[in-house]
């Protein structure tokens, strides 16, 4: 309902000039309904007859009735009626808008064809029509931008679009257009996007040749034939993936494509070799030739692509060795050459790829050991080397691996190395189908982020460790493994029976604090560190001043070496401080019996408001930051690394945000939340073009389960 003031210039969304002349009327998302306030609504619309109205925006409302004409709106330049349910004959509505520069009538129920008088406009932003685009669209002689994306448009692309000399951008992606692409379409157009349609036939020979052309996206159609040979030297982006293109890559003239940044020819039926001339495209940052029928060896010239960040060549018939020249790609973050027929060894010089995060070489015929230098690839978070002929023992691997480590279906021998215990952020580990022997290491159950462990079809023996329920473990095909015995129930001694009469120090192992919070225990008898902590040893440590490593106003920190060899730090509180004199020792002991787990998930979980949750998060972060800066002077042999601490803090933070436990109904909160959070972040990207389509959003959400 509109405001009832007699002076429209005082209404929200109304801008005036000269005191009373309405120039802009923007009521987007006001919930306006022509059925509720029809007379009042249309009385505002006819303000345009004053002659000064330049902008009219009624988008995202509840307007459904037949729309009236725009007689008298001679000064209107910008009109947005999108996201309503308006109907009527579109050919009769805008004939008088001779000064219109921008028109958006998308997401309505208009009928008819585009009125020819819109040829006097300068930029048609969006237009939704039912049925095909009429050929008379070529009469829009001053059109600069035509966006018809994400609708249900069908039929063919009008041939006379190529006659609009002012047209710079044409986007009609995600529709149902069929047939062929008109020749000469890019004579003036700089940016063309016809992706996600049903276009068939051949790509016109001149489509990529015009000198003004910058970007072309024809991916996800059914285009046939060969890729045109003539390509504009000013082309920046060429996307032809997911079509039915055949023949060789005609890139002999790629030495002249100095501005080419993205080249995507994936998921076609291209044959022949990868042209060495690709190495001359110095600005190329993404090269995707995956899922074709390319053969021959990898050109060493690809090592000259100094700007390359992503290289995808998987699912082809490539053979020969991996060129050592690829080690020169200093900006490379993703390299996928999987599912080919590559031979030889993994170049040790790959360790020079310090920016590489994802390396996938699986399903080839690579042989020899994994180079020891691979441990120096400090950015690597995913390593896929499965289904090769690699041999020897498993070396030290990059400690930042977290997505997956796949060494399956190779010829690795020996025991599972203790060095894998350092991979504290790893989620998936696949060592299946090798010749590994010995026992399954106990450290696997201490890896906090591990969700899937595949050890099948090896020669492992001994007792299988008891894994948490959230870890999926496959140990089939190991004939000498013995299942873990059922654990006997262990009762924790009540805290009330502990001595409190003497002024003994409160023993808190800082190295265990993070895990203690997540598991809901604070050094109780059934805690994870029960076997490592000796309270008599802790008492001895605090009796010797030589063990002091830090003093503060409220506490003193002592270093204590436990019988197991583990090092812990003991915090002795200063009971003479006023902060402790204000309350009783008994009350303080009671506070120690509760944990953050109890507060979040116990009977008082609703007592924490957002300010309290935020304060807790900051407090834990401050404590961890202090602990991690402490460690620069004192070497901590912690069961979890700093990265593990950060992961654990992330889980706590998710619990604070959601109120859900770390593992809820068999689902790991971190895994689910992070997946959903990535979807949310992608949806609110500041760049509209970077936001995913809803089909992709749905798929990501389903995969998050």
C-alpha positions in Angstrom: 0.0 0.0 0.0 1.4 3.4 -1.0 1.8 6.2 1.5 -1.2 8.6 1.7 0.6 11.9 1.8 -0.7 14.4 -0.7 2.9 15.4 -1.6 4.4 12.5 -3.6 7.9 13.9 -3.2 7.8 13.0 0.5 7.1 9.4 -0.2 9.8 6.7 0.2 11.3 5.8 -3.2 10.4 9.1 -4.9 13.0 11.6 -6.0 12.1 15.1 -7.2 13.9 18.1 -8.6 12.9 21.7 -8.5 10.8 21.0 -5.4 7.9 19.1 -7.0 9.0 17.6 -10.3 9.2 13.8 -10.0 12.2 12.5 -11.8 12.7 9.0 -10.2 10.2 6.6 -8.8 11.8 3.4 -7.4 9.4 1.1 -5.5 11.3 -2.2 -6.0 10.3 -4.9 -3.5 7.6 -2.8 -1.8 5.0 -5.6 -2.0 2.8 -3.5 -4.2 -0.4 -5.3 -5.5 -2.6 -3.8 -8.1 -5.5 -5.7 -6.7 -5.2 -4.0 -3.2 -4.5 -0.4 -4.3 -5.2 -0.3 -7.9 -6.4 3.3 -8.2 -3.7 4.6 -6.0 -1.0 2.6 -7.8 -1.9 3.7 -11.3 -2.3 7.3 -10.1 1.4 7.2 -9.3 2.2 5.6 -12.6 0.6 8.5 -14.4 3.0 10.9 -12.7 5.0 10.4 -15.8 2.7 12.7 -17.7 4.3 15.5 -15.8 7.1 15.0 -18.3 10.1 14.9 -16.0 10.0 11.3 -15.0 13.2 9.6 -16.1 13.3 6.4 -14.1 10.5 4.1 -13.1 11.2 0.9 -11.2 8.3 -1.3 -10.0 10.3 -4.6 -10.1 9.9 -7.4 -7.5 6.3 -6.6 -6.5 2.9 -8.4 -6.8 1.5 -6.8 -9.9 -0.6 -9.2 -12.0 -3.2 -7.4 -14.1 -3.0 -6.3 -17.7 -0.7 -3.4 -18.0 -1.7 0.0 -19.4 0.2 1.9 -22.0 2.8 4.5 -21.4 1.3 7.5 -23.3 2.8 10.7 -22.2 6.1 9.2 -20.7 8.2 11.0 -23.4 11.1 11.6 -21.0 11.3 8.1 -19.5 14.8 6.6 -20.0 14.9 3.7 -17.5 12.0 1.3 -17.0 12.1 -1.8 -14.9 8.9 -3.9 -14.4 10.7 -7.3 -13.9 9.7 -10.0 -11.4 5.9 -9.3 -11.4 3.0 -11.1 -13.1 2.0 -8.4 -15.6 0.3 -9.4 -18.8 -0.8 -7.8 -22.1 0.5 -7.3 -25.6 4.1 -6.1 -25.3 4.1 -4.7 -28.8 1.5 -2.0 -27.8 3.0 -0.9 -24.5 6.2 0.9 -25.3 5.6 2.6 -28.7 5.7 6.1 -27.2 8.9 5.6 -25.1 11.1 7.3 -27.7 13.8 8.2 -25.2 14.0 4.8 -23.5 17.6 3.6 -22.9 17.1 0.6 -20.6 14.1 -1.8 -20.5 13.7 -4.7 -18.2 10.4 -6.6 -18.4 11.7 -10.1 -17.5 9.7 -12.6 -15.4 6.2 -11.4 -16.4 3.5 -12.8 -18.7 3.7 -10.4 -21.6 2.8 -11.6 -25.1 3.4 -10.4 -28.6 6.6 -9.2 -30.4 9.1 -6.4 -29.7 7.8 -3.0 -30.9 9.9 -1.5 -33.6 9.9 1.9 -32.0 12.3 0.5 -29.4 14.9 0.9 -32.1 15.5 4.4 -30.7 16.7 2.9 -27.4 20.4 2.6 -26.4 20.5 -0.5 -24.2 17.9 -3.2 -23.8 19.0 -4.9 -20.6 16.7 -7.9 -20.3 13.6 -9.2 -22.2 11.5 -12.3 -21.6 9.3 -13.5 -24.5 7.2 -16.5 -25.0 8.2 -18.4 -28.1 10.9 -17.4 -30.5 12.6 -14.0 -30.9 11.1 -12.2 -33.8 13.3 -11.3 -36.7 12.3 -7.6 -36.4 14.6 -7.4 -33.4 17.2 -6.3 -36.0 15.3 -3.0 -36.2 16.7 -2.0 -32.8 19.3 0.0 -34.6 20.9 1.6 -31.5 21.0 -1.4 -29.2 24.2 -1.9 -27.3 23.4 -4.7 -24.8 20.9 -7.5 -25.4 20.5 -10.0 -22.5 18.0 -12.8 -22.9 19.7 -15.2 -20.4 17.9 -17.8 -18.2 14.5 -17.9 -19.8 12.5 -20.4 -21.9 13.2 -18.9 -25.3 13.3 -21.2 -28.2 13.6 -21.2 -32.0 16.7 -20.0 -33.8 19.0 -17.0 -33.3 17.8 -14.2 -35.6 20.1 -13.7 -38.5 19.7 -9.9 -38.6 21.3 -9.4 -35.2 24.6 -9.1 -37.1 23.3 -5.9 -38.8 23.1 -4.0 -35.5 26.4 -2.1 -35.6 26.0 -0.8 -32.1 25.5 -4.2 -30.4 28.5 -4.9 -28.2 27.1 -7.7 -25.9 24.7 -10.5 -26.7 23.9 -13.0 -24.0 21.2 -15.7 -24.5 22.6 -18.5 -22.4 20.5 -21.0 -20.6 17.6 -21.1 -23.0 16.3 -23.6 -25.6 17.6 -22.1 -28.7 18.2 -24.6 -31.5 19.4 -24.7 -35.0 22.6 -23.0 -36.3 24.5 -19.9 -35.3 24.1 -17.2 -37.9 27.2 -16.2 -39.8 28.6 -12.7 -39.1 27.0 -12.6 -35.7 30.2 -11.3 -34.1 30.9 -8.7 -36.7 30.4 -6.0 -34.1 29.8 -8.0 -30.9 32.6 -8.1 -28.4 31.1 -10.5 -25.9 28.9 -13.5 -27.0 27.4 -16.1 -24.7 25.1 -18.8 -26.1 26.0 -21.5 -23.6 23.5 -24.0 -22.3 21.2 -24.2 -25.3 20.4 -26.8 -28.0 22.4 -25.3 -30.8 23.5 -27.8 -33.5 25.2 -27.7 -36.9 28.6 -26.2 -37.6 30.3 -23.2 -36.0 30.5 -20.5 -38.8 34.0 -20.1 -40.1 34.0 -16.4 -39.5 32.6 -16.5 -35.9 36.0 -16.2 -34.1 37.7 -14.0 -36.7 36.4 -10.5 -36.2 39.0 -8.2 -34.7 36.7 -6.7 -31.9 35.8 -10.0 -30.5 36.8 -10.6 -26.8 34.9 -13.5 -25.3 32.9 -16.4 -26.8 31.1 -19.0 -24.8 29.3 -21.8 -26.8 29.7 -24.5 -24.2 27.0 -27.1 -23.4 25.3 -27.2 -26.8 25.4 -29.9 -29.5 27.6 -28.1 -32.0 29.3 -30.4 -34.6 32.1 -30.2 -37.1 35.5 -28.7 -36.6 36.8 -25.6 -34.7 37.2 -22.7 -37.1 40.8 -21.9 -38.0 40.5 -18.1 -38.0 40.8 -16.7 -34.5 40.9 -13.0 -33.6 44.3 -12.1 -32.0 42.3 -10.0 -29.4 40.4 -13.0 -28.1 40.5 -13.2 -24.3 38.2 -16.2 -23.6 37.1 -19.1 -25.7 34.8 -21.7 -24.2 33.6 -24.6 -26.5 33.3 -27.4 -23.9 30.6 -30.0 -23.8 29.7 -30.1 -27.5 30.3 -32.7 -30.3 33.2 -31.1 -32.0 35.7 -33.2 -34.0 39.0 -32.9 -35.7 42.3 -31.5 -34.5 42.8 -28.3 -32.5 43.6 -25.7 -35.2 45.9 -23.6 -33.1 48.8 -23.1 -35.5 48.2 -19.4 -35.2 48.2 -19.4 -31.4 51.5 -17.6 -31.4 49.6 -14.4 -32.2 47.0 -14.9 -29.4 48.8 -12.8 -26.9 45.6 -11.8 -25.0 44.1 -15.3 -24.6 43.4 -16.0 -21.0 40.9 -18.9 -20.9 40.8 -21.8 -23.3 38.2 -24.5 -22.6 37.7 -27.2 -25.3 36.8 -30.1 -22.9 34.2 -32.8 -23.4 34.3 -33.0 -27.2 35.7 -35.6 -29.6 38.8 -33.7 -30.6 41.7 -35.8 -31.9 45.4 -35.4 -32.8 48.1 -33.9 -30.7 48.2 -30.9 -28.4 49.7 -28.1 -30.5 53.1 -27.0 -29.2 52.1 -23.5 -30.3 49.9 -23.3 -27.2 53.1 -22.5 -25.3 53.2 -19.1 -27.0 50.0 -17.9 -25.2 51.8 -16.1 -22.5 48.7 -14.8 -20.8 46.9 -18.2 -20.6 45.7 -18.8 -17.1 43.3 -21.8 -17.7 43.8 -24.6 -20.2 41.1 -27.3 -20.2 41.4 -30.0 -22.9 40.0 -32.8 -20.8 37.7 -35.6 -22.0 38.7 -35.7 -25.6 40.6 -38.2 -27.8 43.9 -36.3 -27.9 47.0 -38.5 -28.3 50.7 -38.1 -28.6 53.1 -36.7 -25.9 52.7 -33.7 -23.8 54.5 -30.8 -25.5 57.4 -29.5 -23.5 56.4 -26.0 -24.7 53.5 -26.0 -22.2 56.2 -25.2 -19.6 56.4 -21.7 -21.1 52.9 -20.8 -20.0 54.2 -18.7 -17.1 50.7 -17.3 -16.2 49.0 -20.7 -16.1 47.0 -21.5 -13.0 44.9 -24.5 -14.0 45.7 -27.3 -16.5 43.2 -30.0 -17.1 44.1 -32.7 -19.6 42.5 -35.8 -18.0 40.6 -38.5 -19.9 42.6 -38.4 -23.2 45.1 -40.8 -24.8 48.2 -38.9 -24.0 51.4 -41.0 -23.8 55.1 -40.6 -23.1 56.9 -39.0 -20.1 55.7 -36.0 -18.1 57.9 -33.1 -19.3 60.2 -31.7 -16.6 59.4 -28.3 -18.2 56.1 -28.3 -16.4 58.0 -27.7 -13.2 58.5 -24.1 -14.5 54.8 -23.3 -14.1 55.3 -21.3 -10.9 51.7 -20.0 -10.7 50.1 -23.4 -11.3 47.5 -24.3 -8.6 45.7 -27.3 -10.3 47.3 -30.0 -12.5 45.2 -32.9 -13.7 46.6 -35.4 -16.2 44.8 -38.4 -14.9 43.3 -41.2 -17.0 45.9 -41.2 -19.8 48.7 -43.5 -20.8 51.7 -41.6 -19.4 54.8 -43.5 -18.6 58.1 -42.8 -16.8 58.5 -41.4 -13.4 57.2 -38.4 -11.5 59.7 -35.6 -12.0 61.5 -34.7 -8.7 61.5 -31.1 -9.9 57.7 -31.0 -9.3 58.7 -29.8 -5.9 59.3 -26.4 -7.5 55.5 -26.0 -7.9 55.1 -24.3 -4.6 51.7 -22.9 -5.5 50.2 -26.3 -6.5 47.2 -27.3 -4.4 45.7 -30.2 -6.4 47.8 -32.8 -8.2 46.1 -35.7 -10.0 48.1 -38.2 -11.9 46.0 -41.3 -11.3 45.3 -44.0 -13.8 48.4 -43.9 -15.9 51.5 -46.1 -16.2 53.9 -44.1 -14.0 56.6 -46.2 -12.4 59.4 -45.8 -9.9 59.2 -44.3 -6.4 57.5 -41.2 -5.3 60.2 -38.5 -5.3 61.4 -37.6 -1.7 61.2 -34.0 -2.8 57.4 -34.1 -2.9 57.4 -33.5 0.9 58.4 -29.9 0.1 55.2 -29.1 -1.9 53.9 -26.9 1.0 50.6 -25.9 -0.7 49.4 -29.3 -1.7 46.1 -30.3 -0.2 45.1 -33.1 -2.6 47.4 -35.8 -4.1 45.9 -38.5 -6.4 48.5 -41.1 -7.6 46.3 -44.2 -7.6 46.2 -46.8 -10.4 49.8 -46.5 -11.6 52.9 -48.7 -11.2 54.6 -46.7 -8.5 56.8 -48.8 -6.1 59.1 -48.6 -3.1 58.1 -47.3 0.3 55.7 -44.4 1.0 57.9 -41.3 1.6 57.3 -38.3 3.8 54.4 -36.4 2.2 53.3 -32.7 2.4 51.8 -32.1 5.8 49.1 -29.8 4.5 47.3 -32.6 2.6 43.6 -32.4 3.6 41.2 -33.3 0.8 42.6 -36.7 -0.1 45.7 -38.8 -0.4 45.2 -41.6 -2.9 48.1 -44.1 -3.4 45.8 -47.1 -4.2 46.5 -49.8 -6.9 50.3 -49.4 -7.0 53.2 -51.6 -5.9 54.1 -50.0 -2.6 55.7 -52.3 0.0 56.7 -52.3 3.6 54.8 -51.0 6.6 52.6 -48.0 6.8 55.0 -45.2 7.7 54.7 -43.2 11.0 55.2 -40.1 8.9 51.5 -40.3 7.9 50.6 -39.3 11.5 51.7 -35.8 10.6 48.8 -35.4 8.1 46.5 -34.1 10.8 44.2 -32.3 8.4 43.6 -35.3 6.0 40.0 -36.3 5.3 40.4 -39.3 2.9 43.3 -41.8 2.8 43.3 -44.6 0.2 46.2 -47.1 0.4 44.2 -50.1 -1.0 45.5 -52.7 -3.5 49.2 -52.5 -2.7 51.7 -54.8 -0.9 51.7 -53.1 2.5 52.5 -55.3 5.5 52.7 -55.0 9.3 50.1 -53.6 11.6 47.5 -50.8 11.2 49.1 -47.9 13.1 47.3 -46.6 16.2 47.9 -43.0 15.1 45.1 -43.3 12.6 42.5 -43.1 15.4 44.1 -39.8 16.5 43.8 -38.1 13.2 41.0 -35.6 14.0 39.7 -34.9 10.5 39.9 -38.4 8.9 36.5 -39.5 7.6 37.5 -42.3 5.2 40.3 -44.9 5.5 40.7 -47.5 2.7 43.3 -50.2 3.4 41.7 -53.1 1.5 43.7 -55.8 -0.4 47.1 -55.5 1.3 49.1 -57.9 3.5 48.3 -56.2 6.8 48.2 -58.1 10.1 47.6 -57.7 13.8 44.7 -56.2 15.7 42.5 -53.5 14.1 42.4 -50.3 16.1 39.0 -49.1 17.4 37.9 -46.2 15.1 35.3 -43.6 15.9 31.9 -44.2 14.3 32.3 -41.2 11.9 35.3 -42.8 10.2 34.5 -45.2 7.3 37.1 -48.0 7.3 37.6 -50.6 4.7 40.0 -53.4 5.6 38.7 -56.2 3.4 41.2 -58.5 1.7 43.8 -58.5 4.5 43.6 -62.1 5.7 45.7 -61.7 8.9 43.9 -58.9 10.5 42.2 -59.5 13.9 39.1 -57.4 14.8 39.4 -55.1 17.8 38.0 -56.6 21.0 34.9 -54.9 22.5 36.0 -52.3 25.0 35.2 -52.9 28.7 33.1 -50.2 30.3 35.2 -47.8 32.3 33.8 -45.7 35.0 35.3 -42.3 35.7 36.2 -41.7 39.4 33.9 -38.9 40.8 35.6 -35.6 41.0 34.1 -35.1 44.4 36.6 -37.7 45.9 39.6 -35.8 44.8 41.6 -34.1 47.6 41.0 -30.3 48.0 42.5 -29.7 51.5 45.9 -28.7 50.4 46.8 -25.8 48.2 47.9 -28.1 45.3 48.1 -26.6 41.8 45.3 -27.2 39.4 46.8 -29.4 36.7 45.7 -28.4 33.2 47.5 -29.9 30.2 47.3 -27.1 27.6 48.3 -29.4 24.8 45.1 -31.4 25.4 42.8 -28.4 26.0 41.4 -28.3 22.5 40.5 -31.9 22.2 39.2 -31.9 25.7 36.7 -29.2 24.8 35.4 -31.0 21.7 35.1 -34.4 23.4 33.3 -32.9 26.4 36.0 -33.8 28.9 38.6 -31.8 30.8 41.2 -34.4 31.8 38.7 -36.8 33.3 39.8 -40.4 33.7 38.2 -41.5 30.4 39.8 -38.6 28.5 42.0 -39.2 25.5 45.2 -38.4 27.5 44.5 -40.8 30.4 47.3 -43.1 29.5 49.8 -40.3 29.1 49.2 -38.1 32.2 50.8 -39.0 35.5 49.6 -36.7 38.3 52.5 -37.6 40.6 54.9 -36.6 37.8 52.9 -33.3 37.5 53.3 -32.7 41.2 57.1 -33.3 41.0 57.3 -30.9 38.1 55.7 -28.0 39.9 58.0 -28.6 43.0 61.1 -27.8 41.0 61.7 -24.1 40.0 63.9 -25.3 37.2 60.8 -26.4 35.3 59.3 -22.9 35.2 58.9 -21.7 31.6 56.6 -18.7 32.1 55.2 -16.5 34.9 52.1 -14.3 34.8 50.3 -12.4 37.5 47.7 -15.1 38.0 49.7 -18.3 37.2 53.0 -20.1 36.7 53.6 -22.5 33.9 55.8 -25.6 34.4 57.2 -28.1 32.0 56.5 -31.8 32.8 57.8 -34.9 31.1 55.4 -37.9 31.5 56.5 -41.5 31.7 55.3 -42.0 28.1 57.8 -39.3 27.0 55.0 -36.8 26.2 55.6 -33.2 27.3 52.8 -31.3 29.0 52.7 -27.9 30.5 51.3 -27.4 34.0 49.5 -24.3 35.0 49.7 -23.4 38.7 47.1 -20.8 39.7 48.1 -18.1 42.2 45.5 -18.6 44.9 46.6 -15.4 46.7 45.4 -13.3 43.8 42.3 -11.2 44.5 40.4 -12.8 41.6 40.4 -16.1 43.4 39.8 -14.7 46.9 36.5 -13.3 45.7 35.0 -16.8 45.5 35.5 -20.1 47.2 37.8 -22.9 46.1 34.9 -25.3 46.1 33.0 -23.2 43.7 36.0 -23.0 41.4 36.3 -26.8 41.5 32.6 -27.1 40.5 33.2 -24.8 37.6 36.0 -27.1 36.4 33.6 -30.1 36.3 31.5 -28.4 33.6 32.6 -28.0 29.9 31.6 -26.0 26.9 30.0 -29.2 25.6 27.7 -29.2 28.6 26.8 -25.6 28.2 26.1 -26.0 24.4 24.4 -29.3 24.4 23.3 -30.0 28.0 20.2 -28.9 29.9 21.4 -25.3 29.9 22.3 -25.0 26.2 19.7 -22.2 25.6 21.3 -20.0 28.2 24.0 -18.8 25.9 23.1 -15.7 24.0 25.0 -14.5 20.9 27.2 -12.2 22.8 28.3 -15.0 25.1 29.0 -17.3 22.2 31.0 -14.7 20.5 33.0 -14.0 23.7 33.7 -17.7 24.1 35.0 -17.9 20.5 37.3 -14.9 21.0 38.6 -16.3 24.3 39.5 -19.7 22.9 41.1 -18.0 19.9 43.2 -15.8 22.2 44.3 -18.9 24.2 45.3 -20.8 21.1 47.1 -17.8 19.6 49.1 -17.5 22.9 49.8 -21.2 22.9 51.0 -21.3 19.3 53.3 -18.2 19.9 54.7 -19.9 23.0 55.8 -22.8 21.0 58.4 -20.8 19.2 60.6 -20.9 22.3 59.6 -24.3 23.8 59.4 -27.4 21.5 56.0 -29.0 22.2 55.6 -32.7 21.3 51.9 -32.3 21.0 49.6 -35.1 19.9 47.9 -32.6 17.6 49.7 -30.0 15.5 48.9 -26.3 15.3 46.9 -27.0 12.1 45.0 -29.6 14.1 44.3 -27.1 16.8 42.9 -24.7 14.2 40.7 -27.4 12.8 39.4 -28.3 16.3 38.8 -24.6 17.0 36.8 -24.5 13.7 34.6 -27.4 14.9 34.0 -25.5 18.2 33.2 -22.4 16.3 30.6 -24.3 14.2 29.1 -25.7 17.4 28.9 -22.2 18.8 27.2 -21.0 15.7 24.7 -23.8 15.2 24.3 -25.3 18.7 24.8 -28.7 17.2 27.3 -31.3 18.5 30.4 -32.1 16.5 28.9 -35.4 15.4 25.1 -35.4 15.2 23.0 -38.3 14.0 26.0 -39.9 12.4 26.9 -36.8 10.4 30.1 -34.9 11.0 29.1 -31.3 11.6 32.4 -29.9 10.1 32.0 -31.8 6.9 28.3 -30.9 6.4 28.6 -27.3 7.6 31.6 -26.5 5.5 29.9 -27.9 2.4 26.8 -25.9 3.0 28.7 -22.8 3.9 30.6 -23.0 0.6 27.2 -23.0 -1.1 26.0 -20.0 0.8 29.2 -18.1 0.2 29.0 -18.8 -3.5 25.4 -17.7 -3.6 26.2 -14.3 -2.0 29.2 -13.6 -4.2 29.5 -9.8 -4.9 29.8 -10.6 -8.6 26.4 -11.7 -10.1 28.1 -13.6 -12.9 30.1 -15.6 -10.4 27.1 -16.9 -8.6 26.1 -20.5 -9.4 22.9 -21.5 -11.1 20.2 -23.0 -9.0 20.7 -26.4 -10.6 24.3 -26.3 -9.4 23.2 -25.1 -6.0 20.8 -28.0 -5.6 23.5 -30.5 -6.7 26.0 -29.1 -4.2 23.5 -29.3 -1.4 22.6 -32.9 -2.3 26.3 -33.8 -2.4 26.8 -32.2 1.0 24.8 -34.9 2.8 
